[in-house]
């Protein structure tokens, strides 16, 4: 996957268009809410994988996938979808590695989102 796979610029442009004042405050607020929720979801997801709670893994990865896609998180959404599908079929293989991929994709997304906020 390339760096372009981290962030869907089309989603960001759509979010920017919702900013009535054009100040960029709306996008910053959406990103802040995403980060706050994602940190909590990531911890819960990691705990669920450690405890092998398949139903929780499915639900949490689905929720994180939706949150990621709302802010244009392509790669994070893909990794969450893979874990969600694995949990639904009860075929989670090496959950720790999958969580690591999700955490890395989250970190890349946060960097890309903040870089996007800094653009004029």
Jmol script that loads the backbone (N, CA, C; Angstrom):
load data "model"
ATOM      1  N   UNK A   1       0.839  -1.185   0.000  1.00  0.00           N
ATOM      2  CA  UNK A   1       0.000   0.000   0.000  1.00  0.00           C
ATOM      3  C   UNK A   1       0.882   1.245   0.000  1.00  0.00           C
ATOM      4  N   UNK A   2       0.437   2.244  -0.712  1.00  0.00           N
ATOM      5  CA  UNK A   2       1.190   3.494  -0.767  1.00  0.00           C
ATOM      6  C   UNK A   2       0.654   4.471   0.273  1.00  0.00           C
ATOM      7  N   UNK A   3       1.330   5.589   0.403  1.00  0.00           N
ATOM      8  CA  UNK A   3       0.879   6.615   1.338  1.00  0.00           C
ATOM      9  C   UNK A   3      -0.493   7.151   0.971  1.00  0.00           C
ATOM     10  N   UNK A   4      -0.821   7.122  -0.328  1.00  0.00           N
ATOM     11  CA  UNK A   4      -2.135   7.586  -0.750  1.00  0.00           C
ATOM     12  C   UNK A   4      -3.249   6.712  -0.158  1.00  0.00           C
ATOM     13  N   UNK A   5      -2.904   5.483   0.221  1.00  0.00           N
ATOM     14  CA  UNK A   5      -3.886   4.573   0.786  1.00  0.00           C
ATOM     15  C   UNK A   5      -4.200   4.884   2.243  1.00  0.00           C
ATOM     16  N   UNK A   6      -3.495   5.816   2.825  1.00  0.00           N
ATOM     17  CA  UNK A   6      -3.723   6.170   4.227  1.00  0.00           C
ATOM     18  C   UNK A   6      -4.958   7.046   4.348  1.00  0.00           C
ATOM     19  N   UNK A   7      -5.095   8.043   3.479  1.00  0.00           N
ATOM     20  CA  UNK A   7      -6.140   9.055   3.612  1.00  0.00           C
ATOM     21  C   UNK A   7      -6.860   9.292   2.291  1.00  0.00           C
ATOM     22  N   UNK A   8      -8.179   9.237   2.349  1.00  0.00           N
ATOM     23  CA  UNK A   8      -9.023   9.516   1.184  1.00  0.00           C
ATOM     24  C   UNK A   8      -9.272  11.028   1.142  1.00  0.00           C
ATOM     25  N   UNK A   9      -8.580  11.709   0.251  1.00  0.00           N
ATOM     26  CA  UNK A   9      -8.715  13.167   0.142  1.00  0.00           C
ATOM     27  C   UNK A   9     -10.139  13.581  -0.220  1.00  0.00           C
ATOM     28  N   UNK A  10     -10.858  12.733  -0.931  1.00  0.00           N
ATOM     29  CA  UNK A  10     -12.240  13.046  -1.301  1.00  0.00           C
ATOM     30  C   UNK A  10     -13.121  13.211  -0.074  1.00  0.00           C
ATOM     31  N   UNK A  11     -12.934  12.357   0.914  1.00  0.00           N
ATOM     32  CA  UNK A  11     -13.700  12.453   2.158  1.00  0.00           C
ATOM     33  C   UNK A  11     -13.346  13.747   2.881  1.00  0.00           C
ATOM     34  N   UNK A  12     -12.056  14.079   2.923  1.00  0.00           N
ATOM     35  CA  UNK A  12     -11.621  15.311   3.577  1.00  0.00           C
ATOM     36  C   UNK A  12     -12.245  16.519   2.885  1.00  0.00           C
ATOM     37  N   UNK A  13     -12.264  16.518   1.565  1.00  0.00           N
ATOM     38  CA  UNK A  13     -12.870  17.628   0.832  1.00  0.00           C
ATOM     39  C   UNK A  13     -14.358  17.745   1.148  1.00  0.00           C
ATOM     40  N   UNK A  14     -15.043  16.619   1.250  1.00  0.00           N
ATOM     41  CA  UNK A  14     -16.465  16.637   1.615  1.00  0.00           C
ATOM     42  C   UNK A  14     -16.661  17.219   3.005  1.00  0.00           C
ATOM     43  N   UNK A  15     -15.810  16.829   3.943  1.00  0.00           N
ATOM     44  CA  UNK A  15     -15.912  17.364   5.302  1.00  0.00           C
ATOM     45  C   UNK A  15     -15.629  18.867   5.316  1.00  0.00           C
ATOM     46  N   UNK A  16     -14.664  19.294   4.523  1.00  0.00           N
ATOM     47  CA  UNK A  16     -14.344  20.721   4.454  1.00  0.00           C
ATOM     48  C   UNK A  16     -15.518  21.520   3.890  1.00  0.00           C
ATOM     49  N   UNK A  17     -16.244  20.934   2.968  1.00  0.00           N
ATOM     50  CA  UNK A  17     -17.399  21.617   2.388  1.00  0.00           C
ATOM     51  C   UNK A  17     -18.524  21.798   3.403  1.00  0.00           C
ATOM     52  N   UNK A  18     -18.542  20.975   4.444  1.00  0.00           N
ATOM     53  CA  UNK A  18     -19.557  21.101   5.485  1.00  0.00           C
ATOM     54  C   UNK A  18     -19.236  22.223   6.463  1.00  0.00           C
ATOM     55  N   UNK A  19     -18.043  22.769   6.373  1.00  0.00           N
ATOM     56  CA  UNK A  19     -17.603  23.849   7.253  1.00  0.00           C
ATOM     57  C   UNK A  19     -18.182  25.161   6.735  1.00  0.00           C
ATOM     58  N   UNK A  20     -19.304  25.559   7.307  1.00  0.00           N
ATOM     59  CA  UNK A  20     -20.033  26.731   6.823  1.00  0.00           C
ATOM     60  C   UNK A  20     -19.177  28.000   6.854  1.00  0.00           C
ATOM     61  N   UNK A  21     -18.391  28.178   7.893  1.00  0.00           N
ATOM     62  CA  UNK A  21     -17.580  29.387   8.002  1.00  0.00           C
ATOM     63  C   UNK A  21     -16.290  29.318   7.220  1.00  0.00           C
ATOM     64  N   UNK A  22     -15.924  28.130   6.807  1.00  0.00           N
ATOM     65  CA  UNK A  22     -14.687  27.962   6.058  1.00  0.00           C
ATOM     66  C   UNK A  22     -13.432  28.132   6.886  1.00  0.00           C
ATOM     67  N   UNK A  23     -13.563  28.073   8.193  1.00  0.00           N
ATOM     68  CA  UNK A  23     -12.415  28.306   9.078  1.00  0.00           C
ATOM     69  C   UNK A  23     -11.555  27.064   9.277  1.00  0.00           C
ATOM     70  N   UNK A  24     -12.078  25.920   8.909  1.00  0.00           N
ATOM     71  CA  UNK A  24     -11.364  24.674   9.158  1.00  0.00           C
ATOM     72  C   UNK A  24     -11.648  24.111  10.539  1.00  0.00           C
ATOM     73  N   UNK A  25     -12.406  24.841  11.315  1.00  0.00           N
ATOM     74  CA  UNK A  25     -12.730  24.405  12.672  1.00  0.00           C
ATOM     75  C   UNK A  25     -13.561  23.141  12.704  1.00  0.00           C
ATOM     76  N   UNK A  26     -14.446  22.994  11.737  1.00  0.00           N
ATOM     77  CA  UNK A  26     -15.297  21.808  11.698  1.00  0.00           C
ATOM     78  C   UNK A  26     -14.454  20.555  11.488  1.00  0.00           C
ATOM     79  N   UNK A  27     -13.557  20.602  10.524  1.00  0.00           N
ATOM     80  CA  UNK A  27     -12.697  19.453  10.243  1.00  0.00           C
ATOM     81  C   UNK A  27     -11.832  19.125  11.453  1.00  0.00           C
ATOM     82  N   UNK A  28     -11.283  20.147  12.082  1.00  0.00           N
ATOM     83  CA  UNK A  28     -10.460  19.926  13.279  1.00  0.00           C
ATOM     84  C   UNK A  28     -11.282  19.275  14.386  1.00  0.00           C
ATOM     85  N   UNK A  29     -12.518  19.704  14.522  1.00  0.00           N
ATOM     86  CA  UNK A  29     -13.398  19.128  15.545  1.00  0.00           C
ATOM     87  C   UNK A  29     -13.701  17.661  15.242  1.00  0.00           C
ATOM     88  N   UNK A  30     -14.000  17.359  13.995  1.00  0.00           N
ATOM     89  CA  UNK A  30     -14.294  15.977  13.591  1.00  0.00           C
ATOM     90  C   UNK A  30     -13.078  15.094  13.842  1.00  0.00           C
ATOM     91  N   UNK A  31     -11.912  15.568  13.497  1.00  0.00           N
ATOM     92  CA  UNK A  31     -10.675  14.805  13.695  1.00  0.00           C
ATOM     93  C   UNK A  31     -10.431  14.587  15.186  1.00  0.00           C
ATOM     94  N   UNK A  32     -10.662  15.612  15.994  1.00  0.00           N
ATOM     95  CA  UNK A  32     -10.487  15.483  17.436  1.00  0.00           C
ATOM     96  C   UNK A  32     -11.406  14.439  18.044  1.00  0.00           C
ATOM     97  N   UNK A  33     -12.661  14.442  17.622  1.00  0.00           N
ATOM     98  CA  UNK A  33     -13.624  13.448  18.114  1.00  0.00           C
ATOM     99  C   UNK A  33     -13.190  12.052  17.669  1.00  0.00           C
ATOM    100  N   UNK A  34     -12.767  11.937  16.416  1.00  0.00           N
ATOM    101  CA  UNK A  34     -12.294  10.645  15.918  1.00  0.00           C
ATOM    102  C   UNK A  34     -11.140  10.129  16.763  1.00  0.00           C
ATOM    103  N   UNK A  35     -10.145  10.980  16.997  1.00  0.00           N
ATOM    104  CA  UNK A  35      -8.971  10.548  17.770  1.00  0.00           C
ATOM    105  C   UNK A  35      -9.366  10.104  19.174  1.00  0.00           C
ATOM    106  N   UNK A  36     -10.217  10.867  19.808  1.00  0.00           N
ATOM    107  CA  UNK A  36     -10.647  10.548  21.168  1.00  0.00           C
ATOM    108  C   UNK A  36     -11.351   9.189  21.215  1.00  0.00           C
ATOM    109  N   UNK A  37     -12.267   8.976  20.293  1.00  0.00           N
ATOM    110  CA  UNK A  37     -12.999   7.710  20.253  1.00  0.00           C
ATOM    111  C   UNK A  37     -12.098   6.558  19.836  1.00  0.00           C
ATOM    112  N   UNK A  38     -11.225   6.794  18.879  1.00  0.00           N
ATOM    113  CA  UNK A  38     -10.374   5.728  18.356  1.00  0.00           C
ATOM    114  C   UNK A  38      -9.419   5.204  19.415  1.00  0.00           C
ATOM    115  N   UNK A  39      -8.873   6.085  20.231  1.00  0.00           N
ATOM    116  CA  UNK A  39      -7.952   5.644  21.285  1.00  0.00           C
ATOM    117  C   UNK A  39      -8.665   4.673  22.226  1.00  0.00           C
ATOM    118  N   UNK A  40      -9.883   5.013  22.595  1.00  0.00           N
ATOM    119  CA  UNK A  40     -10.661   4.140  23.477  1.00  0.00           C
ATOM    120  C   UNK A  40     -11.014   2.823  22.789  1.00  0.00           C
ATOM    121  N   UNK A  41     -11.441   2.908  21.530  1.00  0.00           N
ATOM    122  CA  UNK A  41     -11.789   1.695  20.781  1.00  0.00           C
ATOM    123  C   UNK A  41     -10.579   0.788  20.597  1.00  0.00           C
ATOM    124  N   UNK A  42      -9.430   1.389  20.316  1.00  0.00           N
ATOM    125  CA  UNK A  42      -8.209   0.598  20.145  1.00  0.00           C
ATOM    126  C   UNK A  42      -7.864  -0.177  21.416  1.00  0.00           C
ATOM    127  N   UNK A  43      -7.984   0.474  22.543  1.00  0.00           N
ATOM    128  CA  UNK A  43      -7.683  -0.204  23.809  1.00  0.00           C
ATOM    129  C   UNK A  43      -8.679  -1.334  24.067  1.00  0.00           C
ATOM    130  N   UNK A  44      -9.948  -1.060  23.843  1.00  0.00           N
ATOM    131  CA  UNK A  44     -10.973  -2.092  24.038  1.00  0.00           C
ATOM    132  C   UNK A  44     -10.764  -3.250  23.068  1.00  0.00           C
ATOM    133  N   UNK A  45     -10.399  -2.942  21.844  1.00  0.00           N
ATOM    134  CA  UNK A  45     -10.161  -3.972  20.836  1.00  0.00           C
ATOM    135  C   UNK A  45      -8.960  -4.827  21.225  1.00  0.00           C
ATOM    136  N   UNK A  46      -7.905  -4.183  21.666  1.00  0.00           N
ATOM    137  CA  UNK A  46      -6.717  -4.921  22.105  1.00  0.00           C
ATOM    138  C   UNK A  46      -7.057  -5.845  23.277  1.00  0.00           C
ATOM    139  N   UNK A  47      -7.825  -5.341  24.237  1.00  0.00           N
ATOM    140  CA  UNK A  47      -8.247  -6.161  25.382  1.00  0.00           C
ATOM    141  C   UNK A  47      -9.096  -7.345  24.928  1.00  0.00           C
ATOM    142  N   UNK A  48      -9.989  -7.105  23.978  1.00  0.00           N
ATOM    143  CA  UNK A  48     -10.871  -8.164  23.478  1.00  0.00           C
ATOM    144  C   UNK A  48     -10.094  -9.243  22.738  1.00  0.00           C
ATOM    145  N   UNK A  49      -9.084  -8.833  21.984  1.00  0.00           N
ATOM    146  CA  UNK A  49      -8.248  -9.821  21.287  1.00  0.00           C
ATOM    147  C   UNK A  49      -7.467 -10.641  22.306  1.00  0.00           C
ATOM    148  N   UNK A  50      -6.900  -9.969  23.297  1.00  0.00           N
ATOM    149  CA  UNK A  50      -6.144 -10.673  24.338  1.00  0.00           C
ATOM    150  C   UNK A  50      -7.039 -11.682  25.062  1.00  0.00           C
ATOM    151  N   UNK A  51      -8.286 -11.289  25.328  1.00  0.00           N
ATOM    152  CA  UNK A  51      -9.214 -12.140  26.067  1.00  0.00           C
ATOM    153  C   UNK A  51     -10.022 -13.071  25.158  1.00  0.00           C
ATOM    154  N   UNK A  52      -9.747 -13.011  23.851  1.00  0.00           N
ATOM    155  CA  UNK A  52     -10.399 -13.861  22.846  1.00  0.00           C
ATOM    156  C   UNK A  52     -11.921 -13.740  22.881  1.00  0.00           C
ATOM    157  N   UNK A  53     -12.410 -12.524  23.005  1.00  0.00           N
ATOM    158  CA  UNK A  53     -13.852 -12.239  22.999  1.00  0.00           C
ATOM    159  C   UNK A  53     -14.276 -11.912  21.572  1.00  0.00           C
ATOM    160  N   UNK A  54     -14.621 -12.953  20.830  1.00  0.00           N
ATOM    161  CA  UNK A  54     -14.841 -12.838  19.392  1.00  0.00           C
ATOM    162  C   UNK A  54     -15.975 -11.867  19.056  1.00  0.00           C
ATOM    163  N   UNK A  55     -17.076 -11.921  19.792  1.00  0.00           N
ATOM    164  CA  UNK A  55     -18.199 -11.018  19.504  1.00  0.00           C
ATOM    165  C   UNK A  55     -17.784  -9.563  19.714  1.00  0.00           C
ATOM    166  N   UNK A  56     -17.031  -9.308  20.768  1.00  0.00           N
ATOM    167  CA  UNK A  56     -16.545  -7.950  21.038  1.00  0.00           C
ATOM    168  C   UNK A  56     -15.572  -7.503  19.957  1.00  0.00           C
ATOM    169  N   UNK A  57     -14.708  -8.400  19.533  1.00  0.00           N
ATOM    170  CA  UNK A  57     -13.736  -8.069  18.481  1.00  0.00           C
ATOM    171  C   UNK A  57     -14.472  -7.639  17.217  1.00  0.00           C
ATOM    172  N   UNK A  58     -15.493  -8.392  16.860  1.00  0.00           N
ATOM    173  CA  UNK A  58     -16.272  -8.071  15.664  1.00  0.00           C
ATOM    174  C   UNK A  58     -16.939  -6.703  15.791  1.00  0.00           C
ATOM    175  N   UNK A  59     -17.592  -6.471  16.923  1.00  0.00           N
ATOM    176  CA  UNK A  59     -18.310  -5.207  17.127  1.00  0.00           C
ATOM    177  C   UNK A  59     -17.361  -4.011  17.178  1.00  0.00           C
ATOM    178  N   UNK A  60     -16.267  -4.153  17.904  1.00  0.00           N
ATOM    179  CA  UNK A  60     -15.328  -3.044  18.057  1.00  0.00           C
ATOM    180  C   UNK A  60     -14.586  -2.736  16.760  1.00  0.00           C
ATOM    181  N   UNK A  61     -14.184  -3.772  16.040  1.00  0.00           N
ATOM    182  CA  UNK A  61     -13.484  -3.532  14.782  1.00  0.00           C
ATOM    183  C   UNK A  61     -14.437  -2.909  13.759  1.00  0.00           C
ATOM    184  N   UNK A  62     -15.715  -3.285  13.816  1.00  0.00           N
ATOM    185  CA  UNK A  62     -16.718  -2.683  12.932  1.00  0.00           C
ATOM    186  C   UNK A  62     -16.876  -1.194  13.254  1.00  0.00           C
ATOM    187  N   UNK A  63     -16.962  -0.872  14.526  1.00  0.00           N
ATOM    188  CA  UNK A  63     -17.126   0.515  14.952  1.00  0.00           C
ATOM    189  C   UNK A  63     -15.909   1.366  14.586  1.00  0.00           C
ATOM    190  N   UNK A  64     -14.712   0.831  14.819  1.00  0.00           N
ATOM    191  CA  UNK A  64     -13.497   1.560  14.474  1.00  0.00           C
ATOM    192  C   UNK A  64     -13.375   1.731  12.965  1.00  0.00           C
ATOM    193  N   UNK A  65     -13.770   0.727  12.221  1.00  0.00           N
ATOM    194  CA  UNK A  65     -13.754   0.804  10.754  1.00  0.00           C
ATOM    195  C   UNK A  65     -14.639   1.959  10.284  1.00  0.00           C
ATOM    196  N   UNK A  66     -15.835   2.054  10.839  1.00  0.00           N
ATOM    197  CA  UNK A  66     -16.749   3.129  10.462  1.00  0.00           C
ATOM    198  C   UNK A  66     -16.207   4.495  10.820  1.00  0.00           C
ATOM    199  N   UNK A  67     -15.630   4.607  12.010  1.00  0.00           N
ATOM    200  CA  UNK A  67     -15.051   5.883  12.435  1.00  0.00           C
ATOM    201  C   UNK A  67     -13.905   6.289  11.518  1.00  0.00           C
ATOM    202  N   UNK A  68     -13.062   5.325  11.190  1.00  0.00           N
ATOM    203  CA  UNK A  68     -11.918   5.609  10.315  1.00  0.00           C
ATOM    204  C   UNK A  68     -12.383   6.075   8.943  1.00  0.00           C
ATOM    205  N   UNK A  69     -13.363   5.404   8.406  1.00  0.00           N
ATOM    206  CA  UNK A  69     -13.832   5.755   7.069  1.00  0.00           C
ATOM    207  C   UNK A  69     -14.539   7.106   7.055  1.00  0.00           C
ATOM    208  N   UNK A  70     -15.109   7.503   8.178  1.00  0.00           N
ATOM    209  CA  UNK A  70     -15.757   8.808   8.270  1.00  0.00           C
ATOM    210  C   UNK A  70     -14.759   9.934   8.062  1.00  0.00           C
ATOM    211  N   UNK A  71     -13.526   9.740   8.523  1.00  0.00           N
ATOM    212  CA  UNK A  71     -12.492  10.771   8.348  1.00  0.00           C
ATOM    213  C   UNK A  71     -11.546  10.437   7.193  1.00  0.00           C
ATOM    214  N   UNK A  72     -11.911   9.470   6.377  1.00  0.00           N
ATOM    215  CA  UNK A  72     -11.109   9.149   5.203  1.00  0.00           C
ATOM    216  C   UNK A  72      -9.982   8.170   5.443  1.00  0.00           C
ATOM    217  N   UNK A  73     -10.037   7.431   6.534  1.00  0.00           N
ATOM    218  CA  UNK A  73      -8.978   6.484   6.863  1.00  0.00           C
ATOM    219  C   UNK A  73      -9.094   5.184   6.080  1.00  0.00           C
ATOM    220  N   UNK A  74      -8.439   5.146   4.937  1.00  0.00           N
ATOM    221  CA  UNK A  74      -8.528   3.977   4.060  1.00  0.00           C
ATOM    222  C   UNK A  74      -7.840   2.743   4.645  1.00  0.00           C
ATOM    223  N   UNK A  75      -6.558   2.872   4.927  1.00  0.00           N
ATOM    224  CA  UNK A  75      -5.781   1.722   5.393  1.00  0.00           C
ATOM    225  C   UNK A  75      -6.302   1.208   6.733  1.00  0.00           C
ATOM    226  N   UNK A  76      -6.601   2.124   7.647  1.00  0.00           N
ATOM    227  CA  UNK A  76      -7.144   1.711   8.944  1.00  0.00           C
ATOM    228  C   UNK A  76      -8.467   0.983   8.747  1.00  0.00           C
ATOM    229  N   UNK A  77      -9.311   1.494   7.877  1.00  0.00           N
ATOM    230  CA  UNK A  77     -10.585   0.846   7.595  1.00  0.00           C
ATOM    231  C   UNK A  77     -10.412  -0.566   7.048  1.00  0.00           C
ATOM    232  N   UNK A  78      -9.440  -0.738   6.187  1.00  0.00           N
ATOM    233  CA  UNK A  78      -9.175  -2.059   5.593  1.00  0.00           C
ATOM    234  C   UNK A  78      -8.711  -3.048   6.660  1.00  0.00           C
ATOM    235  N   UNK A  79      -7.784  -2.626   7.503  1.00  0.00           N
ATOM    236  CA  UNK A  79      -7.286  -3.532   8.553  1.00  0.00           C
ATOM    237  C   UNK A  79      -8.400  -3.891   9.539  1.00  0.00           C
ATOM    238  N   UNK A  80      -9.235  -2.914   9.869  1.00  0.00           N
ATOM    239  CA  UNK A  80     -10.354  -3.193  10.776  1.00  0.00           C
ATOM    240  C   UNK A  80     -11.346  -4.152  10.128  1.00  0.00           C
ATOM    241  N   UNK A  81     -11.582  -3.973   8.845  1.00  0.00           N
ATOM    242  CA  UNK A  81     -12.507  -4.855   8.134  1.00  0.00           C
ATOM    243  C   UNK A  81     -11.981  -6.292   8.116  1.00  0.00           C
ATOM    244  N   UNK A  82     -10.690  -6.453   7.907  1.00  0.00           N
ATOM    245  CA  UNK A  82     -10.110  -7.803   7.915  1.00  0.00           C
ATOM    246  C   UNK A  82     -10.301  -8.471   9.275  1.00  0.00           C
ATOM    247  N   UNK A  83     -10.061  -7.721  10.347  1.00  0.00           N
ATOM    248  CA  UNK A  83     -10.232  -8.286  11.684  1.00  0.00           C
ATOM    249  C   UNK A  83     -11.703  -8.574  11.962  1.00  0.00           C
ATOM    250  N   UNK A  84     -12.571  -7.684  11.536  1.00  0.00           N
ATOM    251  CA  UNK A  84     -14.010  -7.892  11.718  1.00  0.00           C
ATOM    252  C   UNK A  84     -14.466  -9.175  11.013  1.00  0.00           C
ATOM    253  N   UNK A  85     -14.037  -9.353   9.776  1.00  0.00           N
ATOM    254  CA  UNK A  85     -14.413 -10.552   9.018  1.00  0.00           C
ATOM    255  C   UNK A  85     -13.850 -11.814   9.664  1.00  0.00           C
ATOM    256  N   UNK A  86     -12.624 -11.739  10.140  1.00  0.00           N
ATOM    257  CA  UNK A  86     -12.018 -12.886  10.811  1.00  0.00           C
ATOM    258  C   UNK A  86     -12.803 -13.243  12.068  1.00  0.00           C
ATOM    259  N   UNK A  87     -13.220 -12.234  12.811  1.00  0.00           N
ATOM    260  CA  UNK A  87     -13.987 -12.482  14.034  1.00  0.00           C
ATOM    261  C   UNK A  87     -15.351 -13.073  13.706  1.00  0.00           C
ATOM    262  N   UNK A  88     -15.991 -12.572  12.674  1.00  0.00           N
ATOM    263  CA  UNK A  88     -17.316 -13.095  12.295  1.00  0.00           C
ATOM    264  C   UNK A  88     -17.234 -14.559  11.872  1.00  0.00           C
ATOM    265  N   UNK A  89     -16.143 -14.934  11.225  1.00  0.00           N
ATOM    266  CA  UNK A  89     -15.984 -16.325  10.808  1.00  0.00           C
ATOM    267  C   UNK A  89     -15.266 -17.143  11.875  1.00  0.00           C
ATOM    268  N   UNK A  90     -14.957 -16.485  13.000  1.00  0.00           N
ATOM    269  CA  UNK A  90     -14.266 -17.106  14.134  1.00  0.00           C
ATOM    270  C   UNK A  90     -12.944 -17.738  13.721  1.00  0.00           C
ATOM    271  N   UNK A  91     -12.239 -17.024  12.858  1.00  0.00           N
ATOM    272  CA  UNK A  91     -10.949 -17.497  12.359  1.00  0.00           C
ATOM    273  C   UNK A  91      -9.871 -16.441  12.575  1.00  0.00           C
ATOM    274  N   UNK A  92      -9.770 -15.952  13.791  1.00  0.00           N
ATOM    275  CA  UNK A  92      -8.750 -14.953  14.095  1.00  0.00           C
ATOM    276  C   UNK A  92      -7.417 -15.653  14.245  1.00  0.00           C
ATOM    277  N   UNK A  93      -6.498 -15.300  13.361  1.00  0.00           N
ATOM    278  CA  UNK A  93      -5.162 -15.868  13.389  1.00  0.00           C
ATOM    279  C   UNK A  93      -4.199 -14.743  13.754  1.00  0.00           C
ATOM    280  N   UNK A  94      -3.430 -14.959  14.796  1.00  0.00           N
ATOM    281  CA  UNK A  94      -2.435 -13.995  15.251  1.00  0.00           C
ATOM    282  C   UNK A  94      -3.040 -12.609  15.464  1.00  0.00           C
ATOM    283  N   UNK A  95      -3.952 -12.559  16.410  1.00  0.00           N
ATOM    284  CA  UNK A  95      -4.638 -11.319  16.736  1.00  0.00           C
ATOM    285  C   UNK A  95      -3.696 -10.200  17.135  1.00  0.00           C
ATOM    286  N   UNK A  96      -2.610 -10.535  17.797  1.00  0.00           N
ATOM    287  CA  UNK A  96      -1.649  -9.506  18.217  1.00  0.00           C
ATOM    288  C   UNK A  96      -1.042  -8.794  17.011  1.00  0.00           C
ATOM    289  N   UNK A  97      -0.747  -9.536  15.957  1.00  0.00           N
ATOM    290  CA  UNK A  97      -0.206  -8.935  14.740  1.00  0.00           C
ATOM    291  C   UNK A  97      -1.249  -8.047  14.080  1.00  0.00           C
ATOM    292  N   UNK A  98      -2.486  -8.500  14.086  1.00  0.00           N
ATOM    293  CA  UNK A  98      -3.546  -7.694  13.491  1.00  0.00           C
ATOM    294  C   UNK A  98      -3.752  -6.394  14.271  1.00  0.00           C
ATOM    295  N   UNK A  99      -3.692  -6.476  15.587  1.00  0.00           N
ATOM    296  CA  UNK A  99      -3.813  -5.271  16.413  1.00  0.00           C
ATOM    297  C   UNK A  99      -2.641  -4.332  16.124  1.00  0.00           C
ATOM    298  N   UNK A 100      -1.454  -4.873  15.967  1.00  0.00           N
ATOM    299  CA  UNK A 100      -0.284  -4.058  15.653  1.00  0.00           C
ATOM    300  C   UNK A 100      -0.480  -3.322  14.323  1.00  0.00           C
ATOM    301  N   UNK A 101      -1.009  -4.004  13.334  1.00  0.00           N
ATOM    302  CA  UNK A 101      -1.271  -3.376  12.033  1.00  0.00           C
ATOM    303  C   UNK A 101      -2.303  -2.255  12.179  1.00  0.00           C
ATOM    304  N   UNK A 102      -3.325  -2.514  12.974  1.00  0.00           N
ATOM    305  CA  UNK A 102      -4.369  -1.513  13.198  1.00  0.00           C
ATOM    306  C   UNK A 102      -3.781  -0.300  13.918  1.00  0.00           C
ATOM    307  N   UNK A 103      -2.983  -0.525  14.931  1.00  0.00           N
ATOM    308  CA  UNK A 103      -2.360   0.587  15.660  1.00  0.00           C
ATOM    309  C   UNK A 103      -1.437   1.400  14.741  1.00  0.00           C
ATOM    310  N   UNK A 104      -0.670   0.713  13.902  1.00  0.00           N
ATOM    311  CA  UNK A 104       0.216   1.409  12.960  1.00  0.00           C
ATOM    312  C   UNK A 104      -0.590   2.229  11.954  1.00  0.00           C
ATOM    313  N   UNK A 105      -1.672   1.638  11.447  1.00  0.00           N
ATOM    314  CA  UNK A 105      -2.522   2.349  10.485  1.00  0.00           C
ATOM    315  C   UNK A 105      -3.185   3.554  11.144  1.00  0.00           C
ATOM    316  N   UNK A 106      -3.559   3.413  12.414  1.00  0.00           N
ATOM    317  CA  UNK A 106      -4.132   4.541  13.150  1.00  0.00           C
ATOM    318  C   UNK A 106      -3.100   5.666  13.278  1.00  0.00           C
ATOM    319  N   UNK A 107      -1.884   5.321  13.652  1.00  0.00           N
ATOM    320  CA  UNK A 107      -0.825   6.323  13.807  1.00  0.00           C
ATOM    321  C   UNK A 107      -0.554   7.038  12.482  1.00  0.00           C
ATOM    322  N   UNK A 108      -0.495   6.301  11.393  1.00  0.00           N
ATOM    323  CA  UNK A 108      -0.286   6.906  10.071  1.00  0.00           C
ATOM    324  C   UNK A 108      -1.428   7.847   9.715  1.00  0.00           C
ATOM    325  N   UNK A 109      -2.645   7.428  10.044  1.00  0.00           N
ATOM    326  CA  UNK A 109      -3.814   8.248   9.737  1.00  0.00           C
ATOM    327  C   UNK A 109      -3.789   9.554  10.525  1.00  0.00           C
ATOM    328  N   UNK A 110      -3.450   9.480  11.791  1.00  0.00           N
ATOM    329  CA  UNK A 110      -3.396  10.687  12.624  1.00  0.00           C
ATOM    330  C   UNK A 110      -2.369  11.671  12.059  1.00  0.00           C
ATOM    331  N   UNK A 111      -1.214  11.166  11.667  1.00  0.00           N
ATOM    332  CA  UNK A 111      -0.187  12.030  11.074  1.00  0.00           C
ATOM    333  C   UNK A 111      -0.728  12.677   9.797  1.00  0.00           C
ATOM    334  N   UNK A 112      -1.376  11.891   8.953  1.00  0.00           N
ATOM    335  CA  UNK A 112      -1.911  12.414   7.692  1.00  0.00           C
ATOM    336  C   UNK A 112      -3.018  13.436   7.941  1.00  0.00           C
ATOM    337  N   UNK A 113      -3.868  13.176   8.919  1.00  0.00           N
ATOM    338  CA  UNK A 113      -4.951  14.114   9.228  1.00  0.00           C
ATOM    339  C   UNK A 113      -4.404  15.437   9.751  1.00  0.00           C
ATOM    340  N   UNK A 114      -3.425  15.370  10.623  1.00  0.00           N
ATOM    341  CA  UNK A 114      -2.838  16.603  11.169  1.00  0.00           C
ATOM    342  C   UNK A 114      -2.085  17.378  10.092  1.00  0.00           C
ATOM    343  N   UNK A 115      -1.424  16.665   9.202  1.00  0.00           N
ATOM    344  CA  UNK A 115      -0.744  17.327   8.083  1.00  0.00           C
ATOM    345  C   UNK A 115      -1.773  18.014   7.211  1.00  0.00           C
ATOM    346  N   UNK A 116      -2.911  17.371   7.033  1.00  0.00           N
ATOM    347  CA  UNK A 116      -3.988  17.950   6.208  1.00  0.00           C
ATOM    348  C   UNK A 116      -4.554  19.206   6.854  1.00  0.00           C
ATOM    349  N   UNK A 117      -4.669  19.203   8.165  1.00  0.00           N
ATOM    350  CA  UNK A 117      -5.172  20.382   8.893  1.00  0.00           C
ATOM    351  C   UNK A 117      -4.233  21.575   8.751  1.00  0.00           C
ATOM    352  N   UNK A 118      -2.949  21.294   8.603  1.00  0.00           N
ATOM    353  CA  UNK A 118      -1.964  22.369   8.527  1.00  0.00           C
ATOM    354  C   UNK A 118      -1.895  23.006   7.151  1.00  0.00           C
ATOM    355  N   UNK A 119      -2.530  22.389   6.165  1.00  0.00           N
ATOM    356  CA  UNK A 119      -2.531  22.969   4.822  1.00  0.00           C
ATOM    357  C   UNK A 119      -3.414  24.211   4.795  1.00  0.00           C
ATOM    358  N   UNK A 120      -3.026  25.184   3.974  1.00  0.00           N
ATOM    359  CA  UNK A 120      -3.857  26.402   3.867  1.00  0.00           C
ATOM    360  C   UNK A 120      -5.159  26.128   3.125  1.00  0.00           C
TER     361      UNK A 120
END
end "model"
wireframe off; spacefill off
backbone 0.3
color backbone group
